[in-house]
């Protein structure tokens, strides 16, 4: 697969949120606004890119039976760097809003999954393209979800009042129930588009699902 396809697949075809349904905790937990979604997405993007590159460089020297602990240490290192940078330079409101979700990037299944399924099997350039694409797809999904929730709640976008006459906030979109409902609508729209595309091409549509086609993360003892 070319570098362009490695990069672009994470943005739409294999989007971590809309197709693979990974990283649901931060997706639902921090996307009460577009700003929060952007901050969380960029932090995860940085960790994905850096960890993919380092793990790709280490793939031939790490014993197979200890690869997962090694990957977690690498990921945790970059998460610590991101956490310290955001604490130092990000607006206090953004850092406080993201809170515990920044350290929890260490156990984000997107990051560990890409390390195991891709970076450990490919060179540094392809791993960088994969991490950049997956991270950008994750960021775009979070910004879209956060922006939708923010706008429906109070007519604002990136904390800018888009509809000045909107004076009464609607609390449902910013609640946990609202997050599930809006994400469900996003997934329905994505599946409807995929079904239409499959029909145009004369193919049978296979809905996305969680399987082991590209991951052997459970084979710890082999």
Phi and psi restraints in degrees (value plus and minus 20) as a CYANA .aco file:
   2 UNK   PHI     -90.1   -50.1
   2 UNK   PSI     143.8   183.8
   3 UNK   PHI     -81.8   -41.8
   3 UNK   PSI     -57.7   -17.7
   4 UNK   PHI     -81.9   -41.9
   4 UNK   PSI     -61.1   -21.1
   5 UNK   PHI     -91.3   -51.3
   5 UNK   PSI     -56.5   -16.5
   6 UNK   PHI     -80.6   -40.6
   6 UNK   PSI     -58.1   -18.1
   7 UNK   PHI     -93.8   -53.8
   7 UNK   PSI     -67.0   -27.0
   8 UNK   PHI     -95.2   -55.2
   8 UNK   PSI     -42.0    -2.0
   9 UNK   PHI     -82.2   -42.2
   9 UNK   PSI     -55.4   -15.4
  10 UNK   PHI     -94.0   -54.0
  10 UNK   PSI     -39.8     0.2
  11 UNK   PHI     -95.4   -55.4
  11 UNK   PSI     -57.9   -17.9
  12 UNK   PHI    -155.1  -115.1
  12 UNK   PSI     -79.4   -39.4
  13 UNK   PHI     -81.5   -41.5
  13 UNK   PSI     -60.1   -20.1
  14 UNK   PHI    -143.6  -103.6
  14 UNK   PSI      21.3    61.3
  15 UNK   PHI     -75.1   -35.1
  15 UNK   PSI     108.6   148.6
  16 UNK   PHI     -78.3   -38.3
  16 UNK   PSI     -53.9   -13.9
  17 UNK   PHI    -109.5   -69.5
  17 UNK   PSI     -69.9   -29.9
  18 UNK   PHI    -103.1   -63.1
  18 UNK   PSI     -38.5     1.5
  19 UNK   PHI    -139.2   -99.2
  19 UNK   PSI     -73.4   -33.4
  20 UNK   PHI    -102.3   -62.3
  20 UNK   PSI     -36.0     4.0
  21 UNK   PHI      35.5    75.5
  21 UNK   PSI      27.1    67.1
  22 UNK   PHI    -127.5   -87.5
  22 UNK   PSI     138.3   178.3
  23 UNK   PHI      46.0    86.0
  23 UNK   PSI      17.9    57.9
  24 UNK   PHI     -88.6   -48.6
  24 UNK   PSI     -49.9    -9.9
  25 UNK   PHI     -81.3   -41.3
  25 UNK   PSI     -76.7   -36.7
  26 UNK   PHI     -86.7   -46.7
  26 UNK   PSI     -52.0   -12.0
  27 UNK   PHI     -79.6   -39.6
  27 UNK   PSI     -63.0   -23.0
  28 UNK   PHI    -108.7   -68.7
  28 UNK   PSI     -47.5    -7.5
  29 UNK   PHI    -102.9   -62.9
  29 UNK   PSI     -51.2   -11.2
  30 UNK   PHI    -135.6   -95.6
  30 UNK   PSI     -19.8    20.2
  31 UNK   PHI    -112.5   -72.5
  31 UNK   PSI      18.5    58.5
  32 UNK   PHI     -93.9   -53.9
  32 UNK   PSI     -33.2     6.8
  33 UNK   PHI    -168.5  -128.5
  33 UNK   PSI     140.5   180.5
  34 UNK   PHI     -86.5   -46.5
  34 UNK   PSI     -54.2   -14.2
  35 UNK   PHI     -84.0   -44.0
  35 UNK   PSI     -65.0   -25.0
  36 UNK   PHI     -83.0   -43.0
  36 UNK   PSI     -62.2   -22.2
  37 UNK   PHI     -82.3   -42.3
  37 UNK   PSI     -60.9   -20.9
  38 UNK   PHI     -85.6   -45.6
  38 UNK   PSI     -63.5   -23.5
  39 UNK   PHI     -82.3   -42.3
  39 UNK   PSI     -65.1   -25.1
  40 UNK   PHI     -86.9   -46.9
  40 UNK   PSI     -59.3   -19.3
  41 UNK   PHI     -85.9   -45.9
  41 UNK   PSI     -63.4   -23.4
  42 UNK   PHI     -85.8   -45.8
  42 UNK   PSI     -60.3   -20.3
  43 UNK   PHI     -80.8   -40.8
  43 UNK   PSI     -65.6   -25.6
  44 UNK   PHI     -87.2   -47.2
  44 UNK   PSI     -58.0   -18.0
  45 UNK   PHI     -78.6   -38.6
  45 UNK   PSI     -65.2   -25.2
  46 UNK   PHI     -81.6   -41.6
  46 UNK   PSI     -65.5   -25.5
  47 UNK   PHI     -85.1   -45.1
  47 UNK   PSI     -61.6   -21.6
  48 UNK   PHI     -80.8   -40.8
  48 UNK   PSI     -67.9   -27.9
  49 UNK   PHI     -83.0   -43.0
  49 UNK   PSI     -69.9   -29.9
  50 UNK   PHI     -87.8   -47.8
  50 UNK   PSI     -64.7   -24.7
  51 UNK   PHI     -87.0   -47.0
  51 UNK   PSI     -58.8   -18.8
  52 UNK   PHI     -79.8   -39.8
  52 UNK   PSI     -63.8   -23.8
  53 UNK   PHI     -85.5   -45.5
  53 UNK   PSI     -65.9   -25.9
  54 UNK   PHI     -86.5   -46.5
  54 UNK   PSI     -63.6   -23.6
  55 UNK   PHI     -85.9   -45.9
  55 UNK   PSI     -55.7   -15.7
  56 UNK   PHI     -82.2   -42.2
  56 UNK   PSI     -59.9   -19.9
  57 UNK   PHI     -88.7   -48.7
  57 UNK   PSI     -48.7    -8.7
  58 UNK   PHI    -112.7   -72.7
  58 UNK   PSI     -24.6    15.4
  59 UNK   PHI     -81.3   -41.3
  59 UNK   PSI     -48.0    -8.0
  60 UNK   PHI    -112.9   -72.9
  60 UNK   PSI     -23.9    16.1
  61 UNK   PHI    -135.9   -95.9
  61 UNK   PSI     -29.1    10.9
  62 UNK   PHI    -110.4   -70.4
  62 UNK   PSI     102.2   142.2
  63 UNK   PHI     -77.4   -37.4
  63 UNK   PSI     120.0   160.0
  64 UNK   PHI     -79.7   -39.7
  64 UNK   PSI     -57.1   -17.1
  65 UNK   PHI     -92.5   -52.5
  65 UNK   PSI     -36.6     3.4
  66 UNK   PHI    -135.8   -95.8
  66 UNK   PSI      -3.6    36.4
  67 UNK   PHI     -84.5   -44.5
  67 UNK   PSI     -59.6   -19.6
  68 UNK   PHI     -84.4   -44.4
  68 UNK   PSI     -68.7   -28.7
  69 UNK   PHI     -77.6   -37.6
  69 UNK   PSI     -59.1   -19.1
  70 UNK   PHI     -84.0   -44.0
  70 UNK   PSI     -64.2   -24.2
  71 UNK   PHI     -80.5   -40.5
  71 UNK   PSI     -61.6   -21.6
  72 UNK   PHI     -85.0   -45.0
  72 UNK   PSI     -59.2   -19.2
  73 UNK   PHI     -82.8   -42.8
  73 UNK   PSI     -63.5   -23.5
  74 UNK   PHI     -81.4   -41.4
  74 UNK   PSI     -68.0   -28.0
  75 UNK   PHI     -82.5   -42.5
  75 UNK   PSI     -63.7   -23.7
  76 UNK   PHI     -81.9   -41.9
  76 UNK   PSI     -54.3   -14.3
  77 UNK   PHI     -81.0   -41.0
  77 UNK   PSI     -67.6   -27.6
  78 UNK   PHI     -91.8   -51.8
  78 UNK   PSI     -51.9   -11.9
  79 UNK   PHI     -84.5   -44.5
  79 UNK   PSI     -60.9   -20.9
  80 UNK   PHI     -81.5   -41.5
  80 UNK   PSI     -62.1   -22.1
  81 UNK   PHI     -81.2   -41.2
  81 UNK   PSI     -66.0   -26.0
  82 UNK   PHI     -81.5   -41.5
  82 UNK   PSI     -64.7   -24.7
  83 UNK   PHI     -80.4   -40.4
  83 UNK   PSI     -64.0   -24.0
  84 UNK   PHI     -88.8   -48.8
  84 UNK   PSI     -59.6   -19.6
  85 UNK   PHI     -84.8   -44.8
  85 UNK   PSI     -62.5   -22.5
  86 UNK   PHI     -88.1   -48.1
  86 UNK   PSI     -58.1   -18.1
  87 UNK   PHI     -83.5   -43.5
  87 UNK   PSI     -53.6   -13.6
  88 UNK   PHI    -103.6   -63.6
  88 UNK   PSI     -58.1   -18.1
  89 UNK   PHI    -138.8   -98.8
  89 UNK   PSI     -43.0    -3.0
  90 UNK   PHI     -96.1   -56.1
  90 UNK   PSI     132.3   172.3
  91 UNK   PHI     -76.2   -36.2
  91 UNK   PSI     121.3   161.3
  92 UNK   PHI     -79.5   -39.5
  92 UNK   PSI     -55.5   -15.5
  93 UNK   PHI     -83.7   -43.7
  93 UNK   PSI     -59.2   -19.2
  94 UNK   PHI     -89.9   -49.9
  94 UNK   PSI     -66.0   -26.0
  95 UNK   PHI     -81.6   -41.6
  95 UNK   PSI     -61.9   -21.9
  96 UNK   PHI     -89.1   -49.1
  96 UNK   PSI     -53.5   -13.5
  97 UNK   PHI     -88.4   -48.4
  97 UNK   PSI     -59.7   -19.7
  98 UNK   PHI     -93.8   -53.8
  98 UNK   PSI     -57.4   -17.4
  99 UNK   PHI      30.1    70.1
  99 UNK   PSI    -144.0  -104.0
 100 UNK   PHI     -88.3   -48.3
 100 UNK   PSI     -37.0     3.0
 101 UNK   PHI     -88.6   -48.6
 101 UNK   PSI     -42.7    -2.7
 102 UNK   PHI     -88.2   -48.2
 102 UNK   PSI     -74.7   -34.7
 103 UNK   PHI     -78.6   -38.6
 103 UNK   PSI     -49.9    -9.9
 104 UNK   PHI     -93.5   -53.5
 104 UNK   PSI     -24.0    16.0
 105 UNK   PHI     -80.2   -40.2
 105 UNK   PSI     -46.0    -6.0
 106 UNK   PHI     -74.4   -34.4
 106 UNK   PSI     -59.4   -19.4
 107 UNK   PHI    -125.4   -85.4
 107 UNK   PSI      -5.1    34.9
 108 UNK   PHI     -86.3   -46.3
 108 UNK   PSI     105.2   145.2
 109 UNK   PHI     -86.6   -46.6
 109 UNK   PSI     -40.5    -0.5
 110 UNK   PHI     -86.2   -46.2
 110 UNK   PSI     -67.8   -27.8
 111 UNK   PHI     -86.8   -46.8
 111 UNK   PSI     -70.6   -30.6
 112 UNK   PHI     -87.1   -47.1
 112 UNK   PSI     -55.7   -15.7
 113 UNK   PHI     -84.5   -44.5
 113 UNK   PSI     -62.3   -22.3
 114 UNK   PHI     -88.8   -48.8
 114 UNK   PSI     -54.7   -14.7
 115 UNK   PHI     -82.3   -42.3
 115 UNK   PSI     -64.8   -24.8
 116 UNK   PHI     -98.1   -58.1
 116 UNK   PSI     -63.2   -23.2
 117 UNK   PHI    -102.2   -62.2
 117 UNK   PSI     -44.7    -4.7
 118 UNK   PHI    -147.2  -107.2
 118 UNK   PSI     -78.2   -38.2
 119 UNK   PHI     -81.3   -41.3
 119 UNK   PSI     -53.4   -13.4
 120 UNK   PHI     -94.2   -54.2
 120 UNK   PSI     -24.4    15.6
 121 UNK   PHI    -143.6  -103.6
 121 UNK   PSI     -22.1    17.9
 122 UNK   PHI    -154.1  -114.1
 122 UNK   PSI     146.3   186.3
 123 UNK   PHI     -93.1   -53.1
 123 UNK   PSI     153.8   193.8
 124 UNK   PHI     -86.6   -46.6
 124 UNK   PSI     -57.5   -17.5
 125 UNK   PHI     -87.9   -47.9
 125 UNK   PSI     -66.8   -26.8
 126 UNK   PHI     -84.5   -44.5
 126 UNK   PSI     -57.7   -17.7
 127 UNK   PHI     -85.8   -45.8
 127 UNK   PSI     -58.1   -18.1
 128 UNK   PHI     -83.8   -43.8
 128 UNK   PSI     -64.7   -24.7
 129 UNK   PHI     -82.2   -42.2
 129 UNK   PSI     -60.6   -20.6
 130 UNK   PHI     -84.5   -44.5
 130 UNK   PSI     -67.3   -27.3
 131 UNK   PHI     -83.5   -43.5
 131 UNK   PSI     -60.4   -20.4
 132 UNK   PHI     -84.5   -44.5
 132 UNK   PSI     -64.8   -24.8
 133 UNK   PHI     -85.8   -45.8
 133 UNK   PSI     -67.3   -27.3
 134 UNK   PHI     -83.9   -43.9
 134 UNK   PSI     -61.3   -21.3
 135 UNK   PHI     -86.3   -46.3
 135 UNK   PSI     -59.5   -19.5
 136 UNK   PHI     -88.1   -48.1
 136 UNK   PSI     -60.2   -20.2
 137 UNK   PHI     -81.9   -41.9
 137 UNK   PSI     -61.0   -21.0
 138 UNK   PHI     -83.0   -43.0
 138 UNK   PSI     -63.7   -23.7
 139 UNK   PHI     -83.3   -43.3
 139 UNK   PSI     -66.5   -26.5
 140 UNK   PHI     -81.9   -41.9
 140 UNK   PSI     -60.3   -20.3
 141 UNK   PHI     -84.5   -44.5
 141 UNK   PSI     -62.2   -22.2
 142 UNK   PHI     -86.9   -46.9
 142 UNK   PSI     -60.3   -20.3
 143 UNK   PHI     -86.3   -46.3
 143 UNK   PSI     -61.5   -21.5
 144 UNK   PHI     -83.5   -43.5
 144 UNK   PSI     -65.3   -25.3
 145 UNK   PHI     -87.0   -47.0
 145 UNK   PSI     -65.7   -25.7
 146 UNK   PHI     -84.4   -44.4
 146 UNK   PSI     -61.3   -21.3
 147 UNK   PHI     -84.0   -44.0
 147 UNK   PSI     -60.5   -20.5
 148 UNK   PHI     -83.5   -43.5
 148 UNK   PSI     -66.2   -26.2
 149 UNK   PHI     -83.7   -43.7
 149 UNK   PSI     -62.8   -22.8
 150 UNK   PHI     -84.0   -44.0
 150 UNK   PSI     -64.0   -24.0
 151 UNK   PHI     -86.8   -46.8
 151 UNK   PSI     -63.6   -23.6
 152 UNK   PHI     -87.0   -47.0
 152 UNK   PSI     -46.2    -6.2
 153 UNK   PHI     -97.7   -57.7
 153 UNK   PSI     -61.7   -21.7
 154 UNK   PHI    -167.1  -127.1
 154 UNK   PSI      -9.0    31.0
 155 UNK   PHI      52.8    92.8
 155 UNK   PSI       3.6    43.6
 156 UNK   PHI    -135.2   -95.2
 156 UNK   PSI     141.2   181.2
 157 UNK   PHI    -166.8  -126.8
 157 UNK   PSI     102.8   142.8
 158 UNK   PHI      33.5    73.5
 158 UNK   PSI      19.1    59.1
 159 UNK   PHI      45.2    85.2
 159 UNK   PSI      -2.0    38.0
 160 UNK   PHI    -126.2   -86.2
 160 UNK   PSI     108.0   148.0
 161 UNK   PHI     -90.9   -50.9
 161 UNK   PSI      89.8   129.8
 162 UNK   PHI    -104.0   -64.0
 162 UNK   PSI     -49.4    -9.4
 163 UNK   PHI    -144.6  -104.6
 163 UNK   PSI      74.9   114.9
 164 UNK   PHI     -77.6   -37.6
 164 UNK   PSI     -50.7   -10.7
 165 UNK   PHI     -94.8   -54.8
 165 UNK   PSI     -29.7    10.3
 166 UNK   PHI     -99.8   -59.8
 166 UNK   PSI      83.3   123.3
 167 UNK   PHI    -130.8   -90.8
 167 UNK   PSI     -34.7     5.3
 168 UNK   PHI    -133.6   -93.6
 168 UNK   PSI      99.1   139.1
 169 UNK   PHI     -93.9   -53.9
 169 UNK   PSI     125.1   165.1
 170 UNK   PHI    -123.5   -83.5
 170 UNK   PSI      92.6   132.6
 171 UNK   PHI    -100.4   -60.4
 171 UNK   PSI     -41.0    -1.0
 172 UNK   PHI     -77.7   -37.7
 172 UNK   PSI     -66.2   -26.2
 173 UNK   PHI     -80.7   -40.7
 173 UNK   PSI     -48.3    -8.3
 174 UNK   PHI    -108.2   -68.2
 174 UNK   PSI     -22.6    17.4
 175 UNK   PHI    -108.5   -68.5
 175 UNK   PSI     150.0   190.0
 176 UNK   PHI     -82.1   -42.1
 176 UNK   PSI     -60.8   -20.8
 177 UNK   PHI     -82.6   -42.6
 177 UNK   PSI     -61.0   -21.0
 178 UNK   PHI     -83.2   -43.2
 178 UNK   PSI     -58.7   -18.7
 179 UNK   PHI     -81.2   -41.2
 179 UNK   PSI     -64.9   -24.9
 180 UNK   PHI     -83.6   -43.6
 180 UNK   PSI     -62.1   -22.1
 181 UNK   PHI     -85.1   -45.1
 181 UNK   PSI     -67.5   -27.5
 182 UNK   PHI     -88.6   -48.6
 182 UNK   PSI     -60.5   -20.5
 183 UNK   PHI     -82.0   -42.0
 183 UNK   PSI     -59.8   -19.8
 184 UNK   PHI     -80.4   -40.4
 184 UNK   PSI     -58.8   -18.8
 185 UNK   PHI     -87.0   -47.0
 185 UNK   PSI     -58.8   -18.8
 186 UNK   PHI     -81.1   -41.1
 186 UNK   PSI     -65.3   -25.3
 187 UNK   PHI     -86.2   -46.2
 187 UNK   PSI     -58.2   -18.2
 188 UNK   PHI     -82.8   -42.8
 188 UNK   PSI     -61.8   -21.8
 189 UNK   PHI     -85.0   -45.0
 189 UNK   PSI     -60.3   -20.3
 190 UNK   PHI     -85.0   -45.0
 190 UNK   PSI     -63.4   -23.4
 191 UNK   PHI     -87.1   -47.1
 191 UNK   PSI     -57.6   -17.6
 192 UNK   PHI     -82.8   -42.8
 192 UNK   PSI     -60.6   -20.6
 193 UNK   PHI     -84.4   -44.4
 193 UNK   PSI     -60.6   -20.6
 194 UNK   PHI     -86.7   -46.7
 194 UNK   PSI     -57.3   -17.3
 195 UNK   PHI     -86.1   -46.1
 195 UNK   PSI     -63.9   -23.9
 196 UNK   PHI     -82.6   -42.6
 196 UNK   PSI     -61.3   -21.3
 197 UNK   PHI     -84.1   -44.1
 197 UNK   PSI     -62.0   -22.0
 198 UNK   PHI     -83.8   -43.8
 198 UNK   PSI     -59.2   -19.2
 199 UNK   PHI     -86.1   -46.1
 199 UNK   PSI     -60.7   -20.7
 200 UNK   PHI     -82.5   -42.5
 200 UNK   PSI     -54.4   -14.4
 201 UNK   PHI    -109.2   -69.2
 201 UNK   PSI     -20.4    19.6
 202 UNK   PHI      51.2    91.2
 202 UNK   PSI       8.2    48.2
 203 UNK   PHI    -131.0   -91.0
 203 UNK   PSI     138.1   178.1
 204 UNK   PHI    -101.8   -61.8
 204 UNK   PSI     115.3   155.3
 205 UNK   PHI    -103.9   -63.9
 205 UNK   PSI     107.2   147.2
 206 UNK   PHI    -130.5   -90.5
 206 UNK   PSI      93.3   133.3
 207 UNK   PHI     -85.0   -45.0
 207 UNK   PSI     130.2   170.2
 208 UNK   PHI     -84.8   -44.8
 208 UNK   PSI     130.6   170.6
 209 UNK   PHI    -175.9  -135.9
 209 UNK   PSI     146.8   186.8
 210 UNK   PHI    -111.5   -71.5
 210 UNK   PSI      97.7   137.7
 211 UNK   PHI    -165.0  -125.0
 211 UNK   PSI    -192.7  -152.7
 212 UNK   PHI    -130.6   -90.6
 212 UNK   PSI       6.2    46.2
 213 UNK   PHI     -83.7   -43.7
 213 UNK   PSI     -56.6   -16.6
 214 UNK   PHI    -143.5  -103.5
 214 UNK   PSI      -0.1    39.9
 215 UNK   PHI    -160.7  -120.7
 215 UNK   PSI     113.4   153.4
 216 UNK   PHI    -145.2  -105.2
 216 UNK   PSI      15.9    55.9
 217 UNK   PHI     -85.9   -45.9
 217 UNK   PSI     -39.7     0.3
 218 UNK   PHI    -104.2   -64.2
 218 UNK   PSI     -31.8     8.2
 219 UNK   PHI    -104.8   -64.8
 219 UNK   PSI      33.1    73.1
 220 UNK   PHI     -86.1   -46.1
 220 UNK   PSI     -49.8    -9.8
 221 UNK   PHI    -118.6   -78.6
 221 UNK   PSI     -12.0    28.0
